[in-house]
Amino acid sequence: MRMFKAAAVALVLQTTLLGAAYAQALNGNPLSDVRVRQAIAYAIDKKLIVDNVFGGYAVPADGLLPNGPFKSDKLNAYPYNPDKAKELLKEAGWDSSRQLEMVYYYDDQVTANLMAVLQSELADVGITMNYHLIVGDVAKTLSSIPDDPKG
């Protein structure tokens, strides 16, 4: 089971940590609480993903900018710490019956596997996450306002 989780987590890094991932924080949205977002970051074992999925040929991301002169050296790298993630979720009053919905748009198997790993890693700390492949006009879908933006 741990090897499956390792592969899944690594795939998540490709899409969310090595690419671009955004959480839209709105009033009433569970991601509005910084502790929830931090818990998600602590729940992902980036080193395990890099080592086991990417064979060591990747760098875990701690922000949207690549390492270099324009990136702050004061960013928290959020090392893998599921106990800290659980603690932050408890402080935030996380409702474990709540489900987060995540979308992805690369239709390759590696990305699908990454989503499965993320789902598994988040489940380990008490977050239920569902994922869905976006098909069709990705830009339009990602930039449209949902019917219930607070739901």
Steps between C-alpha positions, in 0.01 A plus 500: 500500500783742585657453155166581334471811712854595408424475130177693538662776704774535247251549226331769701827686516519505124165667466469711812847562631710496188231656285244754611224431748267754646251492786232763468432629850159661536308598812340187639729278295687248719822596318464858627660386826878514464532206741307276261725599209808443715367161610461399136861601436626301800296195393690452172824300514687688227835328556342158472335607174819644355707196599256225408295643217751725330807294586664802661478708181271769642512777755215538747337839457422731791340772290385590152837643394795274421813529711692809396553872563131595488389247761504586869731287712261543794230262377401211725582174321228317700684174562287186511343492844159328518480553877541876451237486225253328735578752775434795269175348375385451859586863585308615192195295601518298180176315426621158383169437322576789264628401156745701293467484123818520291522524126784416264531530125792285385348171387813284533523208742778661704279794592207271577728300728618822664141592580450159660810550715386844612163359587667229708741738677220743589276216619777397742457834683121511483429690179273344240600617153332404175663570167359551152655525155392814314429436134416748228577871537730492802563877508130579497425241766778617731413868464124467543330577831328192646126507574574488872848653550475459878394136486 
